[in-house]
């Protein structure tokens, strides 16, 4: 099957030297119980010769194996139409999959922060409107959000403006997809990760 045929299998980009290595089928189909740990973490993955922002969602230790494989996704429908945007990869201690650094800038000095970090503002349900309301845009954006006084890895899955005089709000999912809330999209306590890939470099992985 090809990408040009409806319902065909998504196309995988050709791996380049230095890319993250996909877990071989033999490893993923070993008989026995798998040990999975669901833990969301924003990462960068070496893919198609570039460092690409992504979300690591699952750690897996195959039966009788000494290696970890991880589930990484960098796009809901792939980076281009018809391509895969996820995969299982061998974890190699940060050489081709590395944590994305949390925001490290100091809190703004102006109100309402006044030099102290505050959590992202959760919008009450009565102000968010029904699901799929007019003006709602579905999306898939990696993002950081300040929740419970720390930065959380997650996804923005929808955005809308409830009214002409009201700020933009965004639906944010975090906590292994167990938690979801509409937050004020202020760009400070809720900040999408830039989608651009980083060109290859010769520097050592962090």
MARMISE-383599 format. One record per residue (C-alpha): x, y, z. Coordinates in Angstrom, 3 decimals. Layout:
<site><east>X</east><north>Y</north><up>Z</up></site>
...
REM end
This chain:
<site><east>0.000</east><north>0.000</north><up>0.000</up></site>
<site><east>1.106</east><north>3.582</north><up>-0.589</up></site>
<site><east>0.231</east><north>7.003</north><up>0.762</up></site>
<site><east>-1.576</east><north>7.755</north><up>-2.510</up></site>
<site><east>-4.171</east><north>5.033</north><up>-1.892</up></site>
<site><east>-7.045</east><north>5.776</north><up>0.529</up></site>
<site><east>-6.785</east><north>3.933</north><up>3.866</up></site>
<site><east>-3.216</east><north>2.938</north><up>3.055</up></site>
<site><east>-0.511</east><north>2.502</north><up>5.662</up></site>
<site><east>1.240</east><north>5.802</north><up>6.624</up></site>
<site><east>4.661</east><north>6.349</north><up>5.101</up></site>
<site><east>7.787</east><north>6.371</north><up>7.261</up></site>
<site><east>10.521</east><north>8.843</north><up>6.477</up></site>
<site><east>13.831</east><north>7.231</north><up>5.572</up></site>
<site><east>16.072</east><north>7.063</north><up>8.616</up></site>
<site><east>19.321</east><north>9.001</north><up>8.338</up></site>
<site><east>22.626</east><north>8.214</north><up>10.082</up></site>
<site><east>22.373</east><north>9.293</north><up>13.714</up></site>
<site><east>18.556</east><north>9.139</north><up>13.859</up></site>
<site><east>16.793</east><north>7.477</north><up>16.765</up></site>
<site><east>16.584</east><north>3.725</north><up>16.130</up></site>
<site><east>13.142</east><north>2.200</north><up>15.874</up></site>
<site><east>12.580</east><north>-0.821</north><up>18.094</up></site>
<site><east>12.802</east><north>-3.971</north><up>15.940</up></site>
<site><east>9.674</east><north>-6.064</north><up>15.521</up></site>
<site><east>11.416</east><north>-9.051</north><up>17.113</up></site>
<site><east>11.905</east><north>-7.092</north><up>20.335</up></site>
<site><east>8.338</east><north>-5.750</north><up>20.417</up></site>
<site><east>6.752</east><north>-9.177</north><up>19.887</up></site>
<site><east>8.653</east><north>-11.212</north><up>22.487</up></site>
<site><east>6.341</east><north>-13.569</north><up>24.390</up></site>
<site><east>5.567</east><north>-12.722</north><up>27.992</up></site>
<site><east>4.380</east><north>-9.787</north><up>30.065</up></site>
<site><east>5.515</east><north>-6.284</north><up>29.190</up></site>
<site><east>6.352</east><north>-3.746</north><up>31.860</up></site>
<site><east>4.923</east><north>-0.358</north><up>30.816</up></site>
<site><east>5.285</east><north>2.936</north><up>32.646</up></site>
<site><east>3.139</east><north>5.804</north><up>31.374</up></site>
<site><east>4.901</east><north>9.073</north><up>32.061</up></site>
<site><east>4.581</east><north>12.104</north><up>29.814</up></site>
<site><east>7.754</east><north>14.045</north><up>29.128</up></site>
<site><east>8.516</east><north>16.633</north><up>26.482</up></site>
<site><east>11.610</east><north>15.570</north><up>24.572</up></site>
<site><east>13.589</east><north>16.143</north><up>21.400</up></site>
<site><east>14.093</east><north>13.186</north><up>19.073</up></site>
<site><east>16.651</east><north>12.896</north><up>16.303</up></site>
<site><east>14.395</east><north>12.236</north><up>13.323</up></site>
<site><east>15.077</east><north>12.717</north><up>9.608</up></site>
<site><east>18.441</east><north>14.219</north><up>10.522</up></site>
<site><east>16.960</east><north>16.888</north><up>12.808</up></site>
<site><east>16.120</east><north>17.368</north><up>16.456</up></site>
<site><east>12.316</east><north>17.453</north><up>16.543</up></site>
<site><east>10.169</east><north>18.411</north><up>19.573</up></site>
<site><east>8.053</east><north>15.453</north><up>20.660</up></site>
<site><east>6.177</east><north>13.869</north><up>23.561</up></site>
<site><east>7.454</east><north>10.692</north><up>25.193</up></site>
<site><east>4.412</east><north>8.898</north><up>26.623</up></site>
<site><east>5.415</east><north>5.328</north><up>27.534</up></site>
<site><east>8.516</east><north>3.504</north><up>28.782</up></site>
<site><east>8.495</east><north>-0.235</north><up>28.072</up></site>
<site><east>10.805</east><north>-3.036</north><up>29.215</up></site>
<site><east>10.202</east><north>-6.037</north><up>26.926</up></site>
<site><east>10.168</east><north>-9.476</north><up>28.565</up></site>
<site><east>13.642</east><north>-10.785</north><up>29.513</up></site>
<site><east>15.234</east><north>-7.699</north><up>27.958</up></site>
<site><east>17.853</east><north>-5.354</north><up>29.377</up></site>
<site><east>16.867</east><north>-2.402</north><up>27.174</up></site>
<site><east>14.085</east><north>0.156</north><up>27.366</up></site>
<site><east>11.960</east><north>1.166</north><up>24.420</up></site>
<site><east>9.929</east><north>4.368</north><up>24.441</up></site>
<site><east>6.824</east><north>5.554</north><up>22.626</up></site>
<site><east>7.421</east><north>8.983</north><up>21.116</up></site>
<site><east>4.980</east><north>11.108</north><up>19.112</up></site>
<site><east>5.667</east><north>14.391</north><up>17.337</up></site>
<site><east>2.429</east><north>14.969</north><up>15.415</up></site>
<site><east>-1.182</east><north>13.856</north><up>15.551</up></site>
<site><east>-1.230</east><north>12.932</north><up>11.869</up></site>
<site><east>2.458</east><north>13.072</north><up>11.152</up></site>
<site><east>4.607</east><north>15.982</north><up>10.093</up></site>
<site><east>3.168</east><north>15.854</north><up>6.568</up></site>
<site><east>-0.094</east><north>14.344</north><up>5.296</up></site>
<site><east>0.066</east><north>10.558</north><up>5.055</up></site>
<site><east>3.184</east><north>10.138</north><up>7.197</up></site>
<site><east>3.603</east><north>8.641</north><up>10.635</up></site>
<site><east>4.186</east><north>11.038</north><up>13.498</up></site>
<site><east>4.999</east><north>8.471</north><up>16.182</up></site>
<site><east>6.962</east><north>5.307</north><up>16.845</up></site>
<site><east>8.598</east><north>2.958</north><up>19.336</up></site>
<site><east>12.310</east><north>3.644</north><up>19.680</up></site>
<site><east>15.287</east><north>2.191</north><up>21.529</up></site>
<site><east>16.293</east><north>4.463</north><up>24.379</up></site>
<site><east>20.005</east><north>5.275</north><up>24.276</up></site>
<site><east>20.670</east><north>7.467</north><up>27.321</up></site>
<site><east>19.969</east><north>10.760</north><up>25.611</up></site>
<site><east>22.005</east><north>10.370</north><up>22.432</up></site>
<site><east>19.021</east><north>10.511</north><up>20.066</up></site>
<site><east>16.140</east><north>11.175</north><up>22.501</up></site>
<site><east>16.716</east><north>13.805</north><up>25.153</up></site>
<site><east>14.516</east><north>15.756</north><up>27.581</up></site>
<site><east>13.345</east><north>19.152</north><up>26.400</up></site>
<site><east>14.571</east><north>21.686</north><up>28.980</up></site>
<site><east>11.819</east><north>23.230</north><up>31.097</up></site>
<site><east>11.315</east><north>26.997</north><up>30.825</up></site>
<site><east>14.015</east><north>28.598</north><up>32.954</up></site>
<site><east>13.186</east><north>32.284</north><up>32.608</up></site>
<site><east>12.349</east><north>34.225</north><up>35.790</up></site>
<site><east>8.735</east><north>35.217</north><up>36.504</up></site>
<site><east>7.621</east><north>38.582</north><up>35.093</up></site>
<site><east>7.985</east><north>41.558</north><up>37.386</up></site>
<site><east>4.687</east><north>43.117</north><up>36.319</up></site>
<site><east>1.205</east><north>42.206</north><up>37.566</up></site>
<site><east>-0.144</east><north>39.697</north><up>38.340</up></site>
<site><east>3.181</east><north>37.923</north><up>38.893</up></site>
<site><east>5.215</east><north>40.640</north><up>40.622</up></site>
<site><east>8.319</east><north>38.476</north><up>40.503</up></site>
<site><east>6.610</east><north>35.273</north><up>41.692</up></site>
<site><east>5.359</east><north>32.462</north><up>39.488</up></site>
<site><east>1.617</east><north>31.827</north><up>39.482</up></site>
<site><east>-0.231</east><north>28.843</north><up>38.046</up></site>
<site><east>-2.010</east><north>29.040</north><up>34.702</up></site>
<site><east>-5.566</east><north>30.342</north><up>35.093</up></site>
<site><east>-8.164</east><north>27.565</north><up>34.775</up></site>
<site><east>-11.328</east><north>28.789</north><up>33.060</up></site>
<site><east>-14.594</east><north>27.826</north><up>34.842</up></site>
<site><east>-16.789</east><north>25.426</north><up>32.809</up></site>
<site><east>-19.619</east><north>27.966</north><up>32.603</up></site>
<site><east>-17.308</east><north>30.284</north><up>30.654</up></site>
<site><east>-15.772</east><north>27.771</north><up>28.241</up></site>
<site><east>-18.920</east><north>26.964</north><up>26.283</up></site>
<site><east>-19.992</east><north>23.543</north><up>24.981</up></site>
<site><east>-17.594</east><north>21.210</north><up>23.137</up></site>
<site><east>-17.207</east><north>22.183</north><up>19.504</up></site>
<site><east>-18.609</east><north>25.670</north><up>20.048</up></site>
<site><east>-18.472</east><north>28.187</north><up>17.216</up></site>
<site><east>-14.969</east><north>29.480</north><up>16.688</up></site>
<site><east>-13.279</east><north>26.473</north><up>18.265</up></site>
<site><east>-10.196</east><north>25.261</north><up>16.433</up></site>
<site><east>-8.939</east><north>21.736</north><up>16.974</up></site>
<site><east>-5.176</east><north>21.440</north><up>17.082</up></site>
<site><east>-2.278</east><north>19.337</north><up>18.365</up></site>
<site><east>0.451</east><north>21.424</north><up>19.979</up></site>
<site><east>3.091</east><north>20.376</north><up>22.456</up></site>
<site><east>3.127</east><north>22.786</north><up>25.369</up></site>
<site><east>4.306</east><north>23.557</north><up>28.880</up></site>
<site><east>1.796</east><north>24.703</north><up>31.496</up></site>
<site><east>2.397</east><north>25.976</north><up>35.005</up></site>
<site><east>0.196</east><north>23.786</north><up>37.232</up></site>
<site><east>0.562</east><north>23.110</north><up>40.969</up></site>
<site><east>3.641</east><north>25.328</north><up>41.047</up></site>
<site><east>5.592</east><north>23.325</north><up>38.475</up></site>
<site><east>5.898</east><north>22.973</north><up>34.716</up></site>
<site><east>3.810</east><north>20.166</north><up>33.214</up></site>
<site><east>4.386</east><north>18.412</north><up>29.883</up></site>
<site><east>1.243</east><north>18.232</north><up>27.792</up></site>
<site><east>-0.766</east><north>18.976</north><up>24.687</up></site>
<site><east>-2.994</east><north>21.812</north><up>23.539</up></site>
<site><east>-5.841</east><north>20.116</north><up>21.667</up></site>
<site><east>-8.249</east><north>23.011</north><up>21.024</up></site>
<site><east>-8.413</east><north>26.793</north><up>21.264</up></site>
<site><east>-11.103</east><north>29.417</north><up>21.044</up></site>
<site><east>-12.053</east><north>32.936</north><up>22.053</up></site>
<site><east>-15.287</east><north>32.896</north><up>24.100</up></site>
<site><east>-16.100</east><north>36.499</north><up>23.214</up></site>
<site><east>-14.695</east><north>39.543</north><up>21.392</up></site>
<site><east>-13.599</east><north>41.162</north><up>24.656</up></site>
<site><east>-12.330</east><north>37.956</north><up>26.258</up></site>
<site><east>-8.860</east><north>36.399</north><up>26.032</up></site>
<site><east>-8.030</east><north>33.289</north><up>24.036</up></site>
<site><east>-8.342</east><north>30.022</north><up>25.926</up></site>
<site><east>-6.799</east><north>26.629</north><up>25.172</up></site>
<site><east>-7.701</east><north>23.084</north><up>26.131</up></site>
<site><east>-4.653</east><north>21.522</north><up>27.751</up></site>
<site><east>-4.100</east><north>17.820</north><up>28.529</up></site>
<site><east>-1.469</east><north>16.571</north><up>30.935</up></site>
<site><east>-0.806</east><north>13.904</north><up>33.548</up></site>
<site><east>-0.625</east><north>10.966</north><up>31.126</up></site>
<site><east>-3.810</east><north>12.342</north><up>29.520</up></site>
<site><east>-5.723</east><north>11.859</north><up>32.774</up></site>
<site><east>-6.275</east><north>15.566</north><up>33.346</up></site>
<site><east>-7.720</east><north>18.218</north><up>31.090</up></site>
<site><east>-8.710</east><north>21.849</north><up>31.555</up></site>
<site><east>-9.303</east><north>25.045</north><up>29.612</up></site>
<site><east>-6.567</east><north>27.556</north><up>30.446</up></site>
<site><east>-6.027</east><north>31.205</north><up>29.623</up></site>
<site><east>-3.631</east><north>31.197</north><up>26.672</up></site>
<site><east>-1.371</east><north>33.924</north><up>28.002</up></site>
<site><east>1.869</east><north>32.641</north><up>26.452</up></site>
<site><east>3.522</east><north>32.856</north><up>29.880</up></site>
<site><east>2.035</east><north>30.174</north><up>32.124</up></site>
<site><east>0.818</east><north>28.238</north><up>29.079</up></site>
<site><east>3.424</east><north>28.249</north><up>26.361</up></site>
<site><east>3.398</east><north>26.093</north><up>23.215</up></site>
<site><east>6.694</east><north>24.512</north><up>22.217</up></site>
<site><east>8.028</east><north>25.853</north><up>18.899</up></site>
<site><east>7.223</east><north>23.363</north><up>16.155</up></site>
<site><east>10.339</east><north>23.990</north><up>14.088</up></site>
<site><east>12.922</east><north>21.219</north><up>14.002</up></site>
<site><east>16.510</east><north>22.061</north><up>14.869</up></site>
<site><east>19.049</east><north>21.455</north><up>12.073</up></site>
<site><east>21.725</east><north>18.831</north><up>12.769</up></site>
<site><east>24.721</east><north>19.999</north><up>14.788</up></site>
<site><east>28.027</east><north>18.489</north><up>15.862</up></site>
<site><east>27.573</east><north>19.353</north><up>19.533</up></site>
<site><east>27.351</east><north>16.583</north><up>22.092</up></site>
<site><east>23.834</east><north>15.665</north><up>23.287</up></site>
<site><east>22.862</east><north>17.119</north><up>26.638</up></site>
REM end
